[in-house]
């Protein structure tokens, strides 16, 4: 009996460690994507014209939704390429983070519809603050 337990011990340890490691990797992916999205919201805030502000806001959207997400536009560029599947997708299971990222997404999308630079800057500021909140 004891020999069977000793033989099964490595499998039991792996069964416990793998989900923890996967969760940590997903958290790291979310962190990287949110950090990049936040940086681009800051770039949108500092943009000198509406087109550039909206380009950076689209980077925020792309980082949050990922390449398979609604609103993703490859032609706008994807600064989060290779970091994960999109911050919102990778945050699944963490309701608070998911909600915060959905709010930031809505703010960035609103900025994409802005008709003035001041409007885009205001939405970029909101998105950046939301992304940086913990």
NORLIN-V751860 format. One record per backbone hydrogen bond with DSSP energy under -1.0 kcal/mol. NH is the residue of the N-H (numbers start at 0). CO is the residue of the C=O. E is the energy in kcal/mol with one decimal. If there is no record, write none. Layout:
NH/CO/E ; NH/CO/E
//
This chain:
4/0/-1.8 ; 5/1/-2.3 ; 6/2/-2.4 ; 7/3/-1.9 ; 8/4/-1.3 ; 11/7/-2.3 ; 12/8/-2.7 ; 13/9/-2.5 ; 14/10/-2.4 ; 15/11/-1.4 ; 16/12/-2.3 ; 17/13/-2.7 ; 20/16/-2.7 ; 21/17/-2.7 ; 22/18/-2.2 ; 23/19/-2.3 ; 24/20/-2.4 ; 25/21/-2.3 ; 26/22/-2.3 ; 27/23/-2.2 ; 28/24/-2.3 ; 29/25/-2.5 ; 30/26/-2.4 ; 31/27/-2.4 ; 32/28/-2.4 ; 33/29/-3.0 ; 34/30/-2.5 ; 35/31/-2.3 ; 36/32/-2.6 ; 37/33/-2.7 ; 38/34/-2.1 ; 39/35/-2.1 ; 40/36/-2.1 ; 41/37/-2.1 ; 42/38/-2.0 ; 43/39/-2.3 ; 44/40/-2.1 ; 45/41/-1.6 ; 52/48/-2.1 ; 53/49/-2.6 ; 54/50/-1.9 ; 55/51/-2.1 ; 56/52/-2.1 ; 57/53/-2.0 ; 58/54/-1.4 ; 59/55/-1.7 ; 60/56/-2.2 ; 61/57/-2.9 ; 62/58/-2.4 ; 63/59/-1.9 ; 64/60/-2.8 ; 65/61/-2.0 ; 68/65/-2.0 ; 71/68/-1.7 ; 75/72/-1.5 ; 76/73/-1.3 ; 80/77/-1.7 ; 82/79/-2.5 ; 86/62/-2.6 ; 87/63/-2.5 ; 89/85/-3.0 ; 90/86/-1.1 ; 91/88/-1.4 ; 93/90/-2.6 ; 97/93/-2.9 ; 98/94/-2.4 ; 99/95/-2.1 ; 100/96/-2.7 ; 101/97/-2.2 ; 102/98/-2.1 ; 103/99/-2.2 ; 104/100/-2.3 ; 105/101/-2.3 ; 106/102/-2.2 ; 107/103/-2.6 ; 108/104/-2.8 ; 109/105/-2.1 ; 110/106/-1.8 ; 111/107/-1.5 ; 119/115/-2.1 ; 120/116/-2.9 ; 121/117/-2.3 ; 122/118/-2.0 ; 123/119/-2.5 ; 124/120/-2.5 ; 125/121/-1.9 ; 126/122/-2.6 ; 127/123/-2.7 ; 128/124/-2.4 ; 129/125/-2.4 ; 130/126/-2.7 ; 131/127/-2.0 ; 132/128/-1.1
//
